[in-house]
Amino acid sequence: MASYFDEHNCEPTVPEEQYRQNALLELARSLLSGMDIELGDVDFTTWDQRLPPPASKKVVDSLPTITVTPKQADAALKCPVCLLEFEEGETVRKLPCEHLFHSPCILPWLGKTNSCPLCRDELPTDSLEYEEYKQEKVRQQQREHRLECLHGAMYS
């Protein structure tokens, strides 16, 4: 495979730049051709580096549908996804965080990830692994909080 400079019949301004520019060209070629990219030591086994799973189908199906009131319509409330104003009498979905969305806007989103697009409040998922991860994260935050309180009590 020819280098960037061979392809364009030119020379790099700084010889050390040739390696970097060739690497970028190879990355672009890989992305365009759909090839797998070797990421080296990057570990995607923890949820910190992966997207959360979709929201639980049971939870999504049980999301309340509400009718937009005249007061809400007069306030020019908009769907945060499509940015269209809600119309009086229109039926919308309400997430536990109280945010309102058109059903065709929020249902595909929740089919990909479990959080509100506005505030990132998370809904339960069907993934036991992810739910365990969330519980462990809460326990870790509680431990850190207790340690901070203990540390503060020692020095006050």
DOVOTI-507382 format. One record per residue (C-alpha): residue number from 1; residue in one letter; z, x negated, y negated. Coordinates in nm, 2 decimals. Each point is the difference from the previous one (the first is absolute). Layout:
N
<node><titi>NUM</titi><gudo>A</gudo><w>Z</w><u>X</u><v>Y</v></node>
...
REM end
This chain:
156
<node><titi>1</titi><gudo>M</gudo><w>0.00</w><u>0.00</u><v>0.00</v></node>
<node><titi>2</titi><gudo>A</gudo><w>-0.10</w><u>-0.14</u><v>-0.34</v></node>
<node><titi>3</titi><gudo>S</gudo><w>0.25</w><u>-0.07</u><v>-0.27</v></node>
<node><titi>4</titi><gudo>Y</gudo><w>0.01</w><u>0.20</u><v>-0.33</v></node>
<node><titi>5</titi><gudo>F</gudo><w>-0.15</w><u>-0.30</u><v>-0.18</v></node>
<node><titi>6</titi><gudo>D</gudo><w>-0.28</w><u>-0.05</u><v>0.26</v></node>
<node><titi>7</titi><gudo>E</gudo><w>-0.09</w><u>0.37</u><v>-0.02</v></node>
<node><titi>8</titi><gudo>H</gudo><w>-0.02</w><u>-0.01</u><v>-0.38</v></node>
<node><titi>9</titi><gudo>N</gudo><w>-0.14</w><u>-0.35</u><v>-0.03</v></node>
<node><titi>10</titi><gudo>C</gudo><w>0.27</w><u>-0.13</u><v>-0.23</v></node>
<node><titi>11</titi><gudo>E</gudo><w>0.29</w><u>-0.24</u><v>0.00</v></node>
<node><titi>12</titi><gudo>P</gudo><w>0.37</w><u>0.07</u><v>-0.06</v></node>
<node><titi>13</titi><gudo>T</gudo><w>0.14</w><u>-0.12</u><v>-0.33</v></node>
<node><titi>14</titi><gudo>V</gudo><w>0.30</w><u>-0.15</u><v>0.18</v></node>
<node><titi>15</titi><gudo>P</gudo><w>-0.04</w><u>-0.13</u><v>0.36</v></node>
<node><titi>16</titi><gudo>E</gudo><w>0.34</w><u>0.14</u><v>0.10</v></node>
<node><titi>17</titi><gudo>E</gudo><w>-0.11</w><u>0.35</u><v>-0.10</v></node>
<node><titi>18</titi><gudo>Q</gudo><w>-0.27</w><u>0.01</u><v>0.26</v></node>
<node><titi>19</titi><gudo>Y</gudo><w>0.25</w><u>0.05</u><v>0.29</v></node>
<node><titi>20</titi><gudo>R</gudo><w>0.17</w><u>0.29</u><v>-0.19</v></node>
<node><titi>21</titi><gudo>Q</gudo><w>-0.33</w><u>0.17</u><v>-0.10</v></node>
<node><titi>22</titi><gudo>N</gudo><w>-0.13</w><u>-0.03</u><v>0.36</v></node>
<node><titi>23</titi><gudo>A</gudo><w>0.32</w><u>0.16</u><v>0.13</v></node>
<node><titi>24</titi><gudo>L</gudo><w>-0.04</w><u>0.29</u><v>-0.24</v></node>
<node><titi>25</titi><gudo>L</gudo><w>-0.36</w><u>0.04</u><v>0.10</v></node>
<node><titi>26</titi><gudo>E</gudo><w>0.09</w><u>0.00</u><v>0.37</v></node>
<node><titi>27</titi><gudo>L</gudo><w>0.27</w><u>0.26</u><v>-0.07</v></node>
<node><titi>28</titi><gudo>A</gudo><w>-0.25</w><u>0.22</u><v>-0.18</v></node>
<node><titi>29</titi><gudo>R</gudo><w>-0.25</w><u>-0.03</u><v>0.28</v></node>
<node><titi>30</titi><gudo>S</gudo><w>0.27</w><u>0.08</u><v>0.26</v></node>
<node><titi>31</titi><gudo>L</gudo><w>0.10</w><u>0.32</u><v>-0.19</v></node>
<node><titi>32</titi><gudo>L</gudo><w>-0.36</w><u>0.11</u><v>-0.05</v></node>
<node><titi>33</titi><gudo>S</gudo><w>-0.09</w><u>-0.06</u><v>0.37</v></node>
<node><titi>34</titi><gudo>G</gudo><w>0.32</w><u>0.17</u><v>0.12</v></node>
<node><titi>35</titi><gudo>M</gudo><w>0.11</w><u>-0.31</u><v>0.20</v></node>
<node><titi>36</titi><gudo>D</gudo><w>0.36</w><u>-0.06</u><v>0.08</v></node>
<node><titi>37</titi><gudo>I</gudo><w>0.17</w><u>-0.24</u><v>-0.24</v></node>
<node><titi>38</titi><gudo>E</gudo><w>0.24</w><u>-0.26</u><v>0.12</v></node>
<node><titi>39</titi><gudo>L</gudo><w>0.32</w><u>0.04</u><v>-0.21</v></node>
<node><titi>40</titi><gudo>G</gudo><w>0.19</w><u>-0.29</u><v>0.15</v></node>
<node><titi>41</titi><gudo>D</gudo><w>0.37</w><u>0.04</u><v>0.00</v></node>
<node><titi>42</titi><gudo>V</gudo><w>0.02</w><u>0.34</u><v>-0.17</v></node>
<node><titi>43</titi><gudo>D</gudo><w>0.22</w><u>0.24</u><v>0.20</v></node>
<node><titi>44</titi><gudo>F</gudo><w>-0.08</w><u>0.37</u><v>-0.02</v></node>
<node><titi>45</titi><gudo>T</gudo><w>0.25</w><u>0.10</u><v>0.26</v></node>
<node><titi>46</titi><gudo>T</gudo><w>0.27</w><u>0.11</u><v>-0.24</v></node>
<node><titi>47</titi><gudo>W</gudo><w>-0.03</w><u>0.32</u><v>-0.21</v></node>
<node><titi>48</titi><gudo>D</gudo><w>0.05</w><u>-0.21</u><v>-0.32</v></node>
<node><titi>49</titi><gudo>Q</gudo><w>-0.36</w><u>-0.11</u><v>0.04</v></node>
<node><titi>50</titi><gudo>R</gudo><w>-0.16</w><u>0.32</u><v>0.13</v></node>
<node><titi>51</titi><gudo>L</gudo><w>-0.06</w><u>0.34</u><v>-0.15</v></node>
<node><titi>52</titi><gudo>P</gudo><w>0.24</w><u>0.27</u><v>0.11</v></node>
<node><titi>53</titi><gudo>P</gudo><w>-0.13</w><u>0.24</u><v>0.27</v></node>
<node><titi>54</titi><gudo>P</gudo><w>-0.11</w><u>0.36</u><v>-0.09</v></node>
<node><titi>55</titi><gudo>A</gudo><w>0.25</w><u>0.27</u><v>-0.07</v></node>
<node><titi>56</titi><gudo>S</gudo><w>0.12</w><u>0.20</u><v>0.30</v></node>
<node><titi>57</titi><gudo>K</gudo><w>-0.24</w><u>0.29</u><v>0.07</v></node>
<node><titi>58</titi><gudo>K</gudo><w>0.29</w><u>0.23</u><v>0.04</v></node>
<node><titi>59</titi><gudo>V</gudo><w>0.14</w><u>-0.09</u><v>-0.34</v></node>
<node><titi>60</titi><gudo>V</gudo><w>-0.34</w><u>0.03</u><v>-0.17</v></node>
<node><titi>61</titi><gudo>D</gudo><w>-0.06</w><u>0.34</u><v>0.16</v></node>
<node><titi>62</titi><gudo>S</gudo><w>0.34</w><u>0.12</u><v>-0.13</v></node>
<node><titi>63</titi><gudo>L</gudo><w>-0.05</w><u>-0.11</u><v>-0.36</v></node>
<node><titi>64</titi><gudo>P</gudo><w>0.05</w><u>0.30</u><v>-0.21</v></node>
<node><titi>65</titi><gudo>T</gudo><w>-0.29</w><u>0.16</u><v>-0.18</v></node>
<node><titi>66</titi><gudo>I</gudo><w>0.09</w><u>0.15</u><v>-0.34</v></node>
<node><titi>67</titi><gudo>T</gudo><w>-0.19</w><u>0.21</u><v>-0.24</v></node>
<node><titi>68</titi><gudo>V</gudo><w>-0.05</w><u>-0.15</u><v>-0.35</v></node>
<node><titi>69</titi><gudo>T</gudo><w>0.20</w><u>0.20</u><v>-0.25</v></node>
<node><titi>70</titi><gudo>P</gudo><w>-0.13</w><u>0.09</u><v>-0.35</v></node>
<node><titi>71</titi><gudo>K</gudo><w>0.25</w><u>-0.24</u><v>-0.15</v></node>
<node><titi>72</titi><gudo>Q</gudo><w>-0.13</w><u>-0.29</u><v>0.22</v></node>
<node><titi>73</titi><gudo>A</gudo><w>-0.36</w><u>0.09</u><v>-0.09</v></node>
<node><titi>74</titi><gudo>D</gudo><w>0.08</w><u>0.01</u><v>-0.37</v></node>
<node><titi>75</titi><gudo>A</gudo><w>0.17</w><u>-0.34</u><v>0.03</v></node>
<node><titi>76</titi><gudo>A</gudo><w>-0.34</w><u>-0.13</u><v>0.11</v></node>
<node><titi>77</titi><gudo>L</gudo><w>0.14</w><u>-0.16</u><v>0.32</v></node>
<node><titi>78</titi><gudo>K</gudo><w>-0.26</w><u>-0.20</u><v>0.18</v></node>
<node><titi>79</titi><gudo>C</gudo><w>-0.05</w><u>-0.10</u><v>0.36</v></node>
<node><titi>80</titi><gudo>P</gudo><w>0.08</w><u>-0.38</u><v>-0.01</v></node>
<node><titi>81</titi><gudo>V</gudo><w>-0.29</w><u>-0.07</u><v>0.25</v></node>
<node><titi>82</titi><gudo>C</gudo><w>-0.30</w><u>0.19</u><v>-0.14</v></node>
<node><titi>83</titi><gudo>L</gudo><w>0.14</w><u>0.04</u><v>-0.36</v></node>
<node><titi>84</titi><gudo>L</gudo><w>-0.11</w><u>0.36</u><v>-0.02</v></node>
<node><titi>85</titi><gudo>E</gudo><w>0.25</w><u>0.24</u><v>-0.16</v></node>
<node><titi>86</titi><gudo>F</gudo><w>0.17</w><u>0.25</u><v>0.22</v></node>
<node><titi>87</titi><gudo>E</gudo><w>-0.11</w><u>0.36</u><v>-0.07</v></node>
<node><titi>88</titi><gudo>E</gudo><w>0.24</w><u>0.29</u><v>-0.01</v></node>
<node><titi>89</titi><gudo>G</gudo><w>0.02</w><u>0.17</u><v>0.34</v></node>
<node><titi>90</titi><gudo>E</gudo><w>-0.14</w><u>-0.31</u><v>0.18</v></node>
<node><titi>91</titi><gudo>T</gudo><w>0.17</w><u>-0.11</u><v>0.32</v></node>
<node><titi>92</titi><gudo>V</gudo><w>0.12</w><u>-0.36</u><v>0.01</v></node>
<node><titi>93</titi><gudo>R</gudo><w>0.20</w><u>-0.22</u><v>0.23</v></node>
<node><titi>94</titi><gudo>K</gudo><w>0.35</w><u>-0.12</u><v>-0.10</v></node>
<node><titi>95</titi><gudo>L</gudo><w>0.14</w><u>-0.32</u><v>0.14</v></node>
<node><titi>96</titi><gudo>P</gudo><w>0.37</w><u>-0.06</u><v>0.05</v></node>
<node><titi>97</titi><gudo>C</gudo><w>0.00</w><u>-0.21</u><v>-0.32</v></node>
<node><titi>98</titi><gudo>E</gudo><w>-0.11</w><u>0.32</u><v>-0.19</v></node>
<node><titi>99</titi><gudo>H</gudo><w>-0.35</w><u>-0.13</u><v>-0.09</v></node>
<node><titi>100</titi><gudo>L</gudo><w>-0.28</w><u>0.25</u><v>0.03</v></node>
<node><titi>101</titi><gudo>F</gudo><w>-0.35</w><u>-0.06</u><v>0.14</v></node>
<node><titi>102</titi><gudo>H</gudo><w>-0.31</w><u>0.19</u><v>0.10</v></node>
<node><titi>103</titi><gudo>S</gudo><w>-0.01</w><u>0.02</u><v>0.38</v></node>
<node><titi>104</titi><gudo>P</gudo><w>-0.34</w><u>-0.16</u><v>0.03</v></node>
<node><titi>105</titi><gudo>C</gudo><w>0.13</w><u>-0.29</u><v>-0.21</v></node>
<node><titi>106</titi><gudo>I</gudo><w>0.34</w><u>-0.08</u><v>0.17</v></node>
<node><titi>107</titi><gudo>L</gudo><w>-0.07</w><u>0.08</u><v>0.37</v></node>
<node><titi>108</titi><gudo>P</gudo><w>-0.26</w><u>-0.29</u><v>0.05</v></node>
<node><titi>109</titi><gudo>W</gudo><w>0.25</w><u>-0.23</u><v>-0.18</v></node>
<node><titi>110</titi><gudo>L</gudo><w>0.29</w><u>0.09</u><v>0.23</v></node>
<node><titi>111</titi><gudo>G</gudo><w>-0.24</w><u>-0.04</u><v>0.29</v></node>
<node><titi>112</titi><gudo>K</gudo><w>-0.02</w><u>-0.37</u><v>-0.09</v></node>
<node><titi>113</titi><gudo>T</gudo><w>0.35</w><u>-0.08</u><v>-0.13</v></node>
<node><titi>114</titi><gudo>N</gudo><w>0.34</w><u>0.17</u><v>-0.02</v></node>
<node><titi>115</titi><gudo>S</gudo><w>0.08</w><u>-0.03</u><v>-0.37</v></node>
<node><titi>116</titi><gudo>C</gudo><w>-0.05</w><u>0.20</u><v>-0.31</v></node>
<node><titi>117</titi><gudo>P</gudo><w>-0.28</w><u>-0.16</u><v>-0.21</v></node>
<node><titi>118</titi><gudo>L</gudo><w>0.20</w><u>0.03</u><v>-0.31</v></node>
<node><titi>119</titi><gudo>C</gudo><w>0.36</w><u>-0.11</u><v>0.08</v></node>
<node><titi>120</titi><gudo>R</gudo><w>-0.05</w><u>-0.15</u><v>0.34</v></node>
<node><titi>121</titi><gudo>D</gudo><w>0.28</w><u>0.22</u><v>0.15</v></node>
<node><titi>122</titi><gudo>E</gudo><w>-0.05</w><u>-0.02</u><v>0.37</v></node>
<node><titi>123</titi><gudo>L</gudo><w>-0.04</w><u>0.29</u><v>0.24</v></node>
<node><titi>124</titi><gudo>P</gudo><w>0.10</w><u>-0.04</u><v>0.37</v></node>
<node><titi>125</titi><gudo>T</gudo><w>-0.27</w><u>-0.13</u><v>0.24</v></node>
<node><titi>126</titi><gudo>D</gudo><w>-0.08</w><u>0.04</u><v>0.37</v></node>
<node><titi>127</titi><gudo>S</gudo><w>0.04</w><u>-0.38</u><v>0.05</v></node>
<node><titi>128</titi><gudo>L</gudo><w>0.33</w><u>-0.08</u><v>0.16</v></node>
<node><titi>129</titi><gudo>E</gudo><w>-0.05</w><u>-0.37</u><v>-0.08</v></node>
<node><titi>130</titi><gudo>Y</gudo><w>-0.04</w><u>0.07</u><v>-0.37</v></node>
<node><titi>131</titi><gudo>E</gudo><w>0.30</w><u>0.24</u><v>-0.01</v></node>
<node><titi>132</titi><gudo>E</gudo><w>0.21</w><u>-0.27</u><v>0.16</v></node>
<node><titi>133</titi><gudo>Y</gudo><w>-0.12</w><u>-0.25</u><v>-0.26</v></node>
<node><titi>134</titi><gudo>K</gudo><w>0.10</w><u>0.24</u><v>-0.28</v></node>
<node><titi>135</titi><gudo>Q</gudo><w>0.34</w><u>0.05</u><v>0.14</v></node>
<node><titi>136</titi><gudo>E</gudo><w>0.05</w><u>-0.38</u><v>0.04</v></node>
<node><titi>137</titi><gudo>K</gudo><w>-0.11</w><u>-0.05</u><v>-0.36</v></node>
<node><titi>138</titi><gudo>V</gudo><w>0.26</w><u>0.25</u><v>-0.12</v></node>
<node><titi>139</titi><gudo>R</gudo><w>0.27</w><u>-0.17</u><v>0.21</v></node>
<node><titi>140</titi><gudo>Q</gudo><w>-0.10</w><u>-0.34</u><v>-0.15</v></node>
<node><titi>141</titi><gudo>Q</gudo><w>0.03</w><u>0.14</u><v>-0.35</v></node>
<node><titi>142</titi><gudo>Q</gudo><w>0.34</w><u>0.15</u><v>0.08</v></node>
<node><titi>143</titi><gudo>R</gudo><w>0.12</w><u>-0.34</u><v>0.13</v></node>
<node><titi>144</titi><gudo>E</gudo><w>-0.12</w><u>-0.17</u><v>-0.31</v></node>
<node><titi>145</titi><gudo>H</gudo><w>0.17</w><u>0.26</u><v>-0.22</v></node>
<node><titi>146</titi><gudo>R</gudo><w>0.33</w><u>-0.04</u><v>0.19</v></node>
<node><titi>147</titi><gudo>L</gudo><w>-0.03</w><u>-0.38</u><v>-0.04</v></node>
<node><titi>148</titi><gudo>E</gudo><w>-0.06</w><u>0.03</u><v>-0.37</v></node>
<node><titi>149</titi><gudo>C</gudo><w>0.30</w><u>0.23</u><v>-0.04</v></node>
<node><titi>150</titi><gudo>L</gudo><w>0.22</w><u>-0.23</u><v>0.20</v></node>
<node><titi>151</titi><gudo>H</gudo><w>-0.12</w><u>-0.30</u><v>-0.20</v></node>
<node><titi>152</titi><gudo>G</gudo><w>0.07</w><u>0.19</u><v>-0.32</v></node>
<node><titi>153</titi><gudo>A</gudo><w>0.35</w><u>0.10</u><v>0.12</v></node>
<node><titi>154</titi><gudo>M</gudo><w>0.08</w><u>-0.36</u><v>0.07</v></node>
<node><titi>155</titi><gudo>Y</gudo><w>-0.08</w><u>-0.11</u><v>-0.35</v></node>
<node><titi>156</titi><gudo>S</gudo><w>0.13</w><u>0.28</u><v>-0.21</v></node>
REM end
